[in-house]
Amino acid sequence: MKRLAICLSLLCVFNLFNQPTEIIHAQKPEHKTDIKLTADQQEELENLYNEMFETKKQLINKYAEYDVITQNKAEEKLARLDKFQEKLKEHGYVPHWPHHGKKYNCDKSE
C-alpha cells in the first residue's frame, strides 16, 4: 500500500513537470500598443513621472552621499534615468515594451 502511494505521488509529480510550456509562452501580453493619449492625459502623466524621477534622483544622490554607491555609479544611474525620461516623453508617456516580443512569440508590429 505504501509503495502504491509513493508510485502515485511520483506519477503526479512527473505529470506536473511534464506540462507543455509552449502554451504558457505563447500567451500574448495584456497591453495595447496603439494607444494615443490626449494632451491632458499626457500632461497629467508627465507631472506624475516628473515627481517620480525627482524622488528617484534624490534617492540616488543620498545613496552616493552615504557611500552606499560611488559617485561614478550615481552619475551613471542618473544618466540612465534621464535617458528613460526622454524615451517616455518621445512615446507620449505610453510605456513601450517591444523587447518582450520574443518571450511571448509576438510580432512587434501587432
C-alpha angles and dihedrals in degrees: 000000000000091000091052091053091049092048092049091048092051091047090053092049092050091049091052092053094042096063115125111261093195090081092056094046094044093064114108121232115262099238133099122237100194099065121142115187124206120247090255092051091048091049092050092049091045091055092049093047092047090054090048094048092048090052091048090049090051090051092050091049091049091051089052091046091052091046093243087128130015121258089246091055090047091054090050091051092047091050091050090049091051090050091050090049090053092049091052090050091050090053093048092253092296110130114246116217109174095132092071093063095098093049092056097034089240129151111240091225093063 
